[in-house]
Amino acid sequence: MDYFKVEDLCISFGGLKAVNNVAFNVEKNSIFSIIGPNGSGKTTIFNMISGIYKPDLGRIVFAGENLVGLTPDRIARRGVARTFQNIELFSNATVMDNLLLGRHIHMKTGVFTGAFLWGRGSRAAREEIRNREIVEGIIDFLDLQSVRNHFVASLPYGKRKLVEVGRALAVEPKILLLDEPSAGMNTEEKQDLNIWIKDIQAECDVTILLIEHDMNMIMGISDRIFAINHGEKIMEGLPQEVQSHPEVIKAYLGEER
Amino acid sequence: MDMKRDYYEDIRLFNSGVVLFWTVALMLVLFTLPLYAPNYYVYLLNIIMVHIILAVGLNILVGSTGQISLGHAGFFAIGAYGTALLMAKLQIPFVVALLAAAFIAAFFGFILGLPALRLEGPYLAIASLGFGLTITHIIGGVDLFGGRMGVKVPPLDLGISQLGVSWVLKTDFQKYYLILIITILMVVGARNILKTRVGRSFVAIRDSDIAAEVIGVNLTIYKTLAFAVSAFYAGIAGGLFGFILGFFDPFTFNMILSIIFLVMVVVGGLGTVSGGIMGACLITYLQYDLLKNIGEVPYFGAFMVTISQLWFTTVGLENFSSMAIGLIMIGIIIFEPLGMFGIWIRMKKYWMTWPF
């Protein structure tokens, strides 16, 4: 039942309570969206889940294990991958290398095995080839063939967002955190992304946590929605319930006087 | 024609027949060079190759991982002293002593990597600078290491004295082949490291350490590993350098040397193996040959001597090489931030698209 859950999560920066007593439950293989106005603490929640911030209070439980206190790389090894709102790619590496970096935790090559990459039969080469095949699958899936060997720094914004999604997929996550994946994309790209996210959920056996501002997208693909404002929960429920909830409308559109 | 049919083609050493052809040609030249080059140039080539090993290693740290080090002369010294003393005092065979010294250097690299977890940019530069200075001071103060009098390097014996096998390399000509083979192994090794998982993690740390952590790269391990690998290269280079010199003291490994190493990497091109090689070739050649003998160049040389004596230094050309190398460094940073590697890429592009 409790596949992934967050309990009493609190964090404050100085005097600001960025996230206060947030709790939610995510079911396996569902799409769970977090919405809220700018600065309401959505990304902070993601940063706490992936270990970049350490919460002052609360627990983040995934498959029966508390993730709080683990370093980001250990959390990644537990199967949590994410994308960033402001794109954190390795910009002086090619798309291929970025995706291969996503395979990091699935590979074993160390300095010595790596240095002795002598020919096709060597251990490093065999592992490299195996993982390149997997990455090639992701490139195919996200339609990135045309930019496969381009440097990330030279790509347009929308493509970079996709590469980041691809890198997170390469980790083969069980929990995928997508932080505003559609920001900066045009309508067509957003539609594609919509389909991809559904495909990812269907094919990759992954639970998706999504932060998004595009309401059309949110309402279309979310299984449950969690609304947050000023670091506190407004409500949680099905898309239709959230859409018509007065507090949510107030947070987004303001109050009538 | 450029169609790839196999994933291995992305990582193999020679990615086209042209590259293979030129590599074979270069190897032929390198392996026959001492047969017709004057002995002085063989000596110079030995030094260049040692510097290539070091620059390639330093480039892994500075170029690929994005960590600066101004203390590489320290690792260089550890390699030189370690190899020479292990062979002279403990009668350890050459290959074992060289590797042991390099691993000692790598261990010290790991130690220097620990503060690097917290320090960045100029702070790290100062910490590593302090490390480089400290190493030579400690060596200078310990009698076991020869103190300020320095160390006389034992003969370069490839055999194992315990078994009674002996194969002493005496001349620069003989040492050339040993150093050449080790250099090729080290350079190919560096290229392989950078092409596989560990090298990619280094680049990831340079470009975005937060993203690197989030995909599972352990910053503590990989940052210290970058220092250790780089120090290992410096250790191997130092061990070989000792045999070229025959004698060295703590002042051989001064701070200026550390800076020259950094210049090689920056001038050659940060973050690429070939950049390190090109930088080491150019700077070593300039420092050891051209700039030392610039006074003998007709007209221009005399002119430079006059200028140098007028404004820069009273001793003529003594300090000229440091100044010239500084100027080259400034020029490269302003006009060609990618270094000689960038010039090479542009030349290649020009010829590939010629005549357009």
Interface residues (C-beta under 8 A of the other chain):
Chain A: S50 G51 I52 T71 P72 D73 A76 R77 A81 R82 F84 E88 L89 F90 S91 N92 A93 M96 D97 L100 L101 G102 H104 I105 M107 K108 T109 G110 V111 T113 G114 A115 F116 L117 R120 A124 A125 E127 E128 I129 R132 E133 E136 R167 A168 V171
Chain B: Y7 Y8 D10 I11 R12 G189 A190 N192 I193 K195 T196 R197 V198 G199 R200 S201 V203 A204 R206 D207 S208 I210 A211 A212 E213 V214 I215 G216 V217 N218 L219 L225 V229 G271
